[in-house]
Amino acid sequence: MKKTPFVTKQQVEEIVKKFPTPFHLYDEAGIRANAQAVKDAFAWNPGFKEYFAVKANPNPALISILNEYGCGCDCSSYTELMIARSLGITGHDIMFSSNDTPAADFELADKLGAIVNFDDISHIEFYERVAGPIPKTVSCRFNPGGLFQLSNGIMDNPGDSKYGMTTEQLFEAFRVLKAKGAENFGIHAFLASNTVTNDYYPKLARILFELAVRLERETGAHVAFINLSGGVGIPYLPEQQANDIHAIGEGVHAAYDEILVPAGMDDVAICTEMGRFMMGPYGCLVTKAIHEKQIYKDYIGVDASAVDLIRPAMYGAYHHITVMGQPGGADKTAASVTNTYDITGNLCENNDKFAIDRELPQIDMGDVLVIHDTGAHGYSMGYNYNGRLRSAEVLLRPDGSADLIRRAERPGDYFATLDVLPCGRELLAKSRAESARRRAQDERLAVAAQWNKRIQIAEAKEKNMDVRNLEGSIVALVTPFKKDGSVDFDALERVVDFHLQNGTDAILTLGTTGESATMTDDEDNSVVAAVVKQVAGRIPVIAGSGSNSTQTMLTKSLTYQGLGADGLLLITPYYNKSNEEGIYQHFKTVADAVDIPCILYNIPGRCGCGISERNVERLAAHPNIMGIKEASGNVAYAAKIAHLLSNDFRMYSGEDALTVPLMSLGASGTISVWADVQPQLVHDMCRAYLDGDVERAREIQIAGQPLINALFSEVNPIPVKEALAQMGMIEANYRMPLCPMADDTRTALTDALKGAGLLD
């Protein structure tokens, strides 16, 4: 039988444009058709349930498809139970079959109400001790020992298997469990793996049905279900004939009618746990030929390895390979066999081979290869030998589109568990930053194409993207939220455009005004990426990466640099504070590590500590520290550090009411909350002062005072978000502990907005 991929060369070409090889690709249409076929094959049994073996493929996107067809989850570990729970699969929709089971696994299985399938009689007492009373519905795993054979030969050797109880133990377990309150019993057995015959399930069913009759008669226990487990295989080899699930279902049906029905046990439900049959043929590994080596044999090196598919290396398993050809080149799927190759991965192990002496069409560098039948025990058996990272998973939709359902691993994933070591934390921070940089690069390219403004962006960068020369109005941007508390990216896009159109000289995101203290790392990263994307190089973007933890601030800073931020705002450590040297090292650690300029943030009113004049002097000398946001409200302090200001170290007002006074001491502009609502006016005020029109700047500052006062009548950013909401820009939603404005201050704010001409 000729094996053909479920995906065409044209489809592969489109997918690899979006997702780089290697990746596992799954066929949604095939998965759905097969799930329906299984359901139909056992429809004669009203209680039938397929418990998909999560170990075969633990991707929630795929499990959720099977769940639509009534499939539950066969779980064997704590994390597999967590996956089921995340999909809303709980209770008797989970079969928990484990061996050598840790206490925590039993505890969670009990908490979720799963059917526990006891592998050993000793586990009964252990379960009681760690999880609680025996549930009313239980199951026991049976191992008959000896050899298991069919008419076509020996299938497997249960006597050498570590799973299940002997016949004597099984009967005793039923009696013990019944005495402890169990009312409904199940029998489970796994006697052979990957059988490619329609006879396996019917033969196993007869063994278990006869056993069930004996158990009911001799123990008085009610056998409620019989679990045939897995073992129904798939044709990995081209010459193998695929199992007929309808014939298998009818074979089990015949045994049921012959054995159980006469015994008055026609209420017994049939269960299965077919991981391989449910998913195996509907996955493939898509990889690309990158090297050819000709020594004693002809080797084709691909960009996948045993990290992505270990079965050939571990078992000598056969996986069919189809050579698709190069994107844009000839279709080789039906090409004649001309060469004999070993297809290899890049691990430092000689068994890292997908095929040995395989006859295939001519393979050229850049050809895409499809390795068949990886839907089960493919990605799930992956590992990280040689520090190689596992590939992505992609779902081919019935309409031909493709969605990413698991991203490829990044170095940060590999280093994540080294966070207990100083060097590990450094590796983790740098790898995350590099990943962010790469993603940002892709984003920026996409933005350029979307906007079709490559020349405009390049010109803008040339003129004003040297953030070290930054002057004027830098808006301390709010982060809009929806009513459900999630980030409102549509509103964020609107407010960014508002500033781009109204003279704002730079954008600070994730400052105090941006409520970053209440946001997750993923949310922070998404907001920075969104702002960078929307700005598209037209003005600088500064990201607030401050934290009371130096290591956290370092990680955030490197990440935001990778996401495309042009500068960073670094706050003093709050709550735990620090001594003089600690504050200095806090800032220096980040400034030493990043490649973009940093602005210090002095706001003792919020942090409980400030930056001493001595530390400002020391830090101003650092080549990567370009300035300070002075928000102490202390003009005398600003005057004391003014002598340090130069083109290499600038001051920005952090108090809207004191912008012009601080500019008189040499400040280059402001990082402003006021600018959120009147960006053009704040820009004009700063520009006027910088151009020598001090009187005009003074007039704007004084005239703006009523609105400034209203914007700080409650804790920032409560009033400014209310103001933007009244202006129709965003919704006035906050993250706790921030709450909406009180009625009296809201009324005063509305009056101030009207007085400033922002409301009718």
LODO-848425 format. One record per residue (C-alpha): residue in three letters; x negated, y, z negated. Coordinates in steps of 0.2 Angstrom, whole numbers, plus 2048, in hexadecimal, padded with zeros to 3 digits. Layout:
! LODO-848425
ALAXYZ ...
This chain:
! LODO-848425
MET800800800 LYS7F9811805 LYS7F881D7F6 THR7FC82F7FA PRO7FC83E7EF PHE80C8467E9 VAL8058577EF THR80185C800 LYS7F1864806 GLN7FA874809 GLN8018747F8 VAL7F08717F0 GLU7E887F7FA GLU7F588B7F3 ILE7F28847E1 VAL7DF8857E1 LYS7E18987E6 LYS7E989B7D6 PHE7E188E7CA PRO7CF8897CD THR7CA8777CD PRO7C986B7C4 PHE7DB86A7BD HIS7E885C7BA LEU7F885F7C5 TYR8098577C0 ASP8188547CB GLU82785A7C3 ALA8338537D0 GLY82B8427CE ILE82C8437BB ARG83E8477BC ALA84383A7C9 ASN83A82C7BF ALA8428327AE GLN8538307B6 ALA84F81F7BD VAL84A8197AC LYS8598207A4 ASP8648177B2 ALA85B8077B0 PHE86080579E ALA87180E79F TRP8797FD79B ASN8727FF789 PRO87C80D781 GLY86E810774 PHE86081077F LYS85281D77C GLU84181F784 TYR835826778 PHE82782E783 ALA81682977C VAL80F83B778 LYS7FD834778 ALA7FF83178B ASN80184378E PRO80484F780 ASN80885E78B PRO818866784 ALA81E86D795 LEU81E85B79C ILE82685378C SER83486078D ILE83885A79E LEU83A849798 ASN84484F789 GLU851855796 TYR85584379A GLY85783E788 CYS845838785 GLY83E839774 CYS82C83976E ASP82282A769 CYS81583375D SER80582C755 SER7FD83A74C TYR80184A742 THR7FD855751 GLU80984B75D LEU81684D750 MET813860750 ILE815860763 ALA826857762 ARG82C863754 SER82787275F LEU83386C76C GLY84186A760 ILE83F857761 THR84285074F GLY84B843745 HIS84E83274E ASP84883A75F ILE837836758 MET830825756 PHE82082674B SER81581774F SER804818747 ASN7F680D740 ASP7EA811732 THR7F581F72F PRO7EF82E725 ALA7FB834717 ALA7FE84571F ASP80583D72F PHE812833725 GLU81684271B LEU81A84C72B ALA82383D733 ASP82E83D724 LYS83184F724 LEU83784F736 GLY842840733 ALA83983573F ILE83C822741 VAL82C81B739 ASN82580B741 PHE81B802734 ASP80B7FA73B ASP8077F172C ILE8107EA71D SER8047F3711 HIS80A804718 ILE81B802710 GLU8148066FF PHE808813705 TYR81681C70E GLU82081C6FE ARG8128236F4 VAL80D831701 ALA81E835709 GLY82C8306FE PRO83A8236FE ILE83C81770D PRO84881E71A LYS85881671E THR852812730 VAL84180A732 SER83780073E CYS8297F373D ARG81C7EE74A PHE81A7DC74F ASN80B7D3755 PRO80E7C0759 GLY7FB7BD75B GLY7F47B1768 LEU7F47B577B PHE8027BD784 GLN8057B6795 LEU8117B67A4 SER8137AB7B3 ASN8057B57BC GLY7F97B27AE ILE7F37B979D MET7F87CB79B ASP7EF7CF78A ASN7E97C877A PRO7F47CE76B GLY7EA7C475F ASP7DB7D0761 SER7E67DF75F LYS7E57EA74F TYR7F87EE751 GLY8077E7748 MET80C7D973B THR80C7C773C THR81C7BE73C GLU81B7BA72A GLN8177CC725 LEU8257D2730 PHE8327C8727 GLU82B7CD716 ALA82B7DF71C PHE83D7DF721 ARG8427D7710 VAL8377E4706 LEU83E7F3710 LYS8507ED70E ALA84E7EC6FC LYS8477FE6FC GLY856805704 ALA854803717 GLU8647FF720 ASN85F800733 PHE8507F673A GLY8467F7749 ILE83A7EB751 HIS82B7F175B ALA81E7E8765 PHE8107EC771 LEU8097DC779 ALA8017E2789 SER7FB7F1792 ASN7FE7F87A3 THR8077E97AA VAL80B7EA7BC THR8197DD7BC ASN82C7DE7BA ASP82B7CF7AE TYR8227D779F TYR8317E0797 PRO83D7D2799 LYS8317C5792 LEU82D7D0783 ALA83F7D4781 ARG8437C177F ILE8367BF772 LEU83C7CE768 PHE84E7CA76A GLU84C7B8763 LEU8427C0755 ALA84F7CC751 VAL85D7BF750 ARG8527B5744 LEU84E7C573A GLU8617C9738 ARG8657B8733 GLU8577B5726 THR8557C671E GLY8667CD720 ALA85F7DD727 HIS8687E6735 VAL85E7E7745 ALA8637F774D PHE8577F975B ILE8497F0764 ASN83A7FA76A LEU8317F2779 SER8247FF777 GLY819803787 GLY80F7F8792 VAL8197FA7A2 GLY80B7FF7AE ILE8088087BE PRO7FF8037CE TYR7EE80B7CD LEU7E88007DC PRO7EE8037ED GLU7F37F17EF GLN7FD7F07E0 GLN8107F07E0 ALA8187FD7D5 ASN8247F67C7 ASP8367F77CB ILE83E7FF7BB HIS8507FA7C0 ALA84A7E87C2 ILE8427E97B1 GLY8517F07A9 GLU85C7E27B0 GLY8507D57AA VAL8517DC798 HIS8647DD79A ALA8657CB79F ALA85B7C678F TYR8667D1785 ASP8767C978B GLU86E7B8789 ILE8677BA777 LEU86E7C876E VAL8807C9773 PRO8847B776E ALA87C7BB75D GLY8887C975A MET87A7D675C ASP8817DF76B ASP87F7F0762 VAL86C7EF763 ALA8647FE76B ILE8557FC777 CYS847808776 THR83780A781 GLU82781477F MET821815791 GLY813822792 ARG80A81C7A1 PHE8198177AB MET8228287A7 MET8148337AC GLY80582A7B3 PRO80982B7C6 TYR80F83D7C5 GLY7FE8457C0 CYS7EE8467CA LEU7DD84E7C7 VAL7D985C7D4 THR7C685E7D6 LYS7BA8657E3 ALA7AA85E7EA ILE79B8697E5 HIS78C85E7E8 GLU7858507F2 LYS7778457ED GLN76F8387F8 ILE76382D7F0 TYR76581A7EF LYS77881D7F0 ASP78282C7F7 TYR7898367E8 ILE7978437E9 GLY79784E7DA VAL7A78577D6 ASP7AC8657CA ALA7B68597BF SER7AE84C7B3 ALA7B283E7A6 VAL7B784C79B ASP7C784E7A6 LEU7CA83C7AA ILE7C082F79F ARG7C981F7A5 PRO7BD81A7B3 ALA7AE81D7A7 MET7B6815798 TYR7BF8067A0 GLY7B88057B2 ALA7CA8097B7 TYR7CE80C7C9 HIS7D681D7CE HIS7DA8207E0 ILE7D282F7E8 THR7D98397F7 VAL7CD845800 MET7D8854804 GLY7CB85E80D GLN7C587080B PRO7D287F809 GLY7D588581A GLY7CD876822 ALA7D286682A ASP7DE85B821 LYS7D584B81C THR7E3842813 ALA7E5836821 ALA7D3836827 SER7CA82682B VAL7BE81E81E THR7AC822824 ASN7A1822814 THR79E819804 TYR79C8257F5 ASP79A8257E2 ILE7A58337DC THR79C83B7CD GLY79F8487BF ASN7918527B7 LEU79084A7A6 CYS77F8437A0 GLU7868327A0 ASN7848267AF ASN79681F7AD ASP79D8307B1 LYS7A382A7C1 PHE7B582B7C8 ALA7B181E7D6 ILE7A38127DA ASP79F80C7EC ARG7B08147F1 GLU7B3814804 LEU7BA825808 PRO7BA832817 GLN7AC83D819 ILE7AB84A80A ASP7A485B80D MET79F867800 GLY7AF8717FB ASP7BB8637FF VAL7C98617F3 LEU7CB8507EC VAL7DB8497E3 ILE7D883B7D6 HIS7E98327D4 ASP7F382C7C5 THR7EC8377B8 GLY7FD83C7B0 ALA7FB8307A1 HIS7EB82E797 GLY7E283B7A2 TYR7E184C79A SER7E684478A MET7D683A788 GLY7CB84878C TYR7BC84D781 ASN7AE85A781 TYR79E850783 ASN78F85B78A GLY79986A785 ARG7A4868794 LEU7B5870794 ARG7C5867798 SER7CF86D7A7 ALA7DF8767A9 GLU7F086D7AC VAL7FC8737B9 LEU80E86F7BD LEU81486D7CF ARG8268737CF PRO83386B7DB ASP83387B7E5 GLY82087A7E9 SER81B8877DC ALA80E8837CF ASP80D8897BD LEU7FF8887B0 ILE80587D7A1 ARG7F487C799 ARG7E588879C ALA7D488179E GLU7C988178F ARG7BD88F78C PRO7AD890782 GLY7B6898774 ASP7C1888772 TYR7B187D771 PHE7A9889764 ALA7B988C75A THR7B587F74C LEU7A488674A ASP7AB896741 VAL7A488F731 LEU792894737 PRO78C8A673A CYS7858A074B GLY79589774F ARG79F8A774B GLU7938B1757 LEU7958A3765 LEU7A88A4762 ALA7A98B7764 LYS79D8B8773 SER7A68AA77C ARG7B78B2779 ALA7B18C277F GLU7AA8BA78F SER7BA8B1792 ALA7C38C278F ARG7B78CA79B ARG7BB8BE7A9 ARG7CD8BF7A7 ALA7CC8D27A7 GLN7C28D17B7 ASP7D08C67BF GLU7DD8D37B8 ARG7D48E27BF LEU7D28DA7D0 ALA7E58D67D0 VAL7E88E87CB ALA7DE8EF7D8 ALA7E78E57E5 GLN7F88E97DE TRP7F58FC7DD ASN7EB8FC7ED LYS7E190A7E6 ARG7CF9037E6 ILE7C89137EC GLN7D291E7E0 ILE7CC9137D2 ALA7BA9137D7 GLU7BB9267D8 ALA7C39287C7 LYS7B691D7BF GLU7A89277C7 LYS7AF9377C1 ASN7B59337B0 MET7B29227AA ASP7A29267A0 VAL7AB925790 ARG79C92D787 ASN7A193E78F LEU7B393D78A GLU7BB94D786 GLY7CD953783 SER7DC94A77D ILE7DC937779 VAL7ED931775 ALA7EF925766 LEU7FB91A770 VAL80A912767 THR80E8FF76A PRO8208FE76F PHE82A8EF768 LYS83A8E776D LYS8488E4760 ASP8428D275E GLY8318D9759 SER8278D4768 VAL81D8E0772 ASP8278E977F PHE81B8E978E ASP8278F2799 ALA82890178D LEU81590078B GLU81390279E ARG81F91179D VAL81591A790 VAL805917798 ASP80B91E7A8 PHE81292D79E HIS800931799 LEU7F892E7AA GLN80593B7B1 ASN8039487A3 GLY7F194C7A1 THR7EB940793 ASP7D893E795 ALA7D792C78D ILE7E191F784 LEU7DE918773 THR7E8908771 LEU7E98FD761 GLY7E590B755 THR7EF90F746 THR7FD916750 GLY7FD90675A GLU8028FB74B SER7F48EF74F ALA7F38EA73C THR8038E173E MET7FF8D974F THR7F88C8753 ASP7E78C675C ASP7F08C076C GLU7FC8CF76B ASP7ED8DB769 ASN7E48D3778 SER7F48D3783 VAL7F68E677F VAL7E48EA783 ALA7E58E0793 ALA7F68E9798 VAL7F08FA795 VAL7DF8F779E LYS7EA8F07AD GLN7F68FE7AD VAL7E990C7AC ALA7DF9047BA GLY7CF90E7B7 ARG7D791F7B8 ILE7D29247A6 PRO7C891C798 VAL7D190F78D ILE7CA90E77B ALA7D08FF770 GLY7D190075E SER7C88F0758 GLY7C68F4746 SER7C88E8737 ASN7C38E7725 SER7BA8D772A THR7AA8DB734 GLN7AA8CA73D THR7BC8CD742 MET7B88DE749 LEU7AA8D7752 THR7B58CA75A LYS7C28D675F SER7B58E2766 LEU7AD8D6771 THR7BE8D0777 TYR7C48E177B GLN7B48E4784 GLY7B88D578E LEU7C98DB792 GLY7C38EB79A ALA7C38F878C ASP7B790678F GLY7B490A77D LEU7B890476B LEU7BF90D75C LEU7B890574C ILE7BF90973B THR7B7908729 PRO7BB8F8720 TYR7CB8FA716 TYR7D18F1706 ASN7C18E8703 LYS7B88F8707 SER7A58F7705 ASN7959006FF GLU78B90C709 GLU7808FF711 GLY78F8F4715 ILE79890171E TYR789905728 GLN7868F372D HIS7998F1730 PHE7988FD73F LYS7868F9744 THR78A8E6746 VAL7978EA754 ALA78D8F875C ASP77E8EC75E ALA7898DE766 VAL7948E8773 ASP7908F0783 ILE79D8FE782 PRO79C90E777 CYS7A390E766 ILE7AD91C75D LEU7AC91C74A TYR7BD91F741 ASN7BC928730 ILE7CD928728 PRO7CB926715 GLY7DD929711 ARG7E2918719 CYS7D290E716 GLY7CE914704 CYS7BC91770A GLY7B3923716 ILE7A3925720 SER79692E716 GLU78D93D71E ARG77D93271D ASN785923726 VAL78C92F733 GLU77A935736 ARG773923737 LEU78191D742 ALA78092C74E ALA76F927752 HIS775916758 PRO77491676C ASN78590D76D ILE78F918761 MET79692776A GLY7A093175D ILE7AC93174E LYS7BE93474D GLU7C093F73E ALA7D093D735 SER7CC941723 GLY7D5951724 ASN7C695971B VAL7BF967726 ALA7B096971A TYR7AB95771E ALA7AC95A731 ALA7A296A72E LYS794960725 ILE792953734 ALA794960741 HIS781962743 LEU780950749 LEU78B953758 SER78495376A ASN78794C77B ASP78393B774 PHE78D93C764 ARG79E944764 MET7AC948758 TYR7BF94675B SER7CC94D750 GLY7D7940748 GLU7E294D740 ASP7EE95574D ALA7F0964742 LEU7DD967741 THR7D8964754 VAL7D4976758 PRO7CB979747 LEU7C096A74A MET7BD96F75C SER7B697F755 LEU7A997474C GLY7A596B75C ALA7B295E75E SER7B4958770 GLY7C795576E THR7D394B765 ILE7DA93A762 SER7EC93F761 VAL7FD93975B TRP805949761 ALA7FF945772 ASP80B936773 VAL819942775 GLN81195277D PRO80294B786 GLN800959793 LEU801966785 VAL7F495E77A HIS7E995C78A ASP7EB96E78E MET7E797477C CYS7D696A77C ARG7D296F78E ALA7D598178A TYR7C998077B LEU7BC977785 ASP7BD984793 GLY7BB992787 ASP7CD998786 VAL7CD997773 GLU7DD9A2771 ARG7E799777C ALA7E2987772 ARG7E6990762 GLU7F7995768 ILE7FB98376D GLN7F597C75C ILE7FF988752 ALA80F98675D GLY80E97375B GLN80D974749 PRO820971745 LEU820961750 ILE80F95B749 ASN81695D737 ALA82695373D LEU81B945745 PHE813942734 SER822945729 GLU821932726 VAL814925728 ASN80C924739 PRO81291D745 ILE82491D73F PRO82892F744 VAL81F92F755 LYS82891F75A GLU839927755 ALA834936760 LEU83092B76F ALA84192276C GLN84A93276C MET84193777C GLY847927784 MET835920786 ILE83691177A GLU84190976D ALA83E90E75A ASN8398FC755 TYR82B8F9748 ARG8228EB740 MET8248E972D PRO8208F0721 LEU82490072D CYS83690472D PRO841911736 MET841923731 ALA84C929723 ASP85B934729 ASP854944722 THR84394372A ARG84B93C73A THR85694C73B ALA847957738 LEU83D94E746 THR84C950752 ASP84C96374F ALA839964752 LEU83B95A762 LYS848966768 GLY83E975762 ALA82F96F76D GLY83B96D77C LEU83A95A77C LEU84D958779 ASP85C96177E 
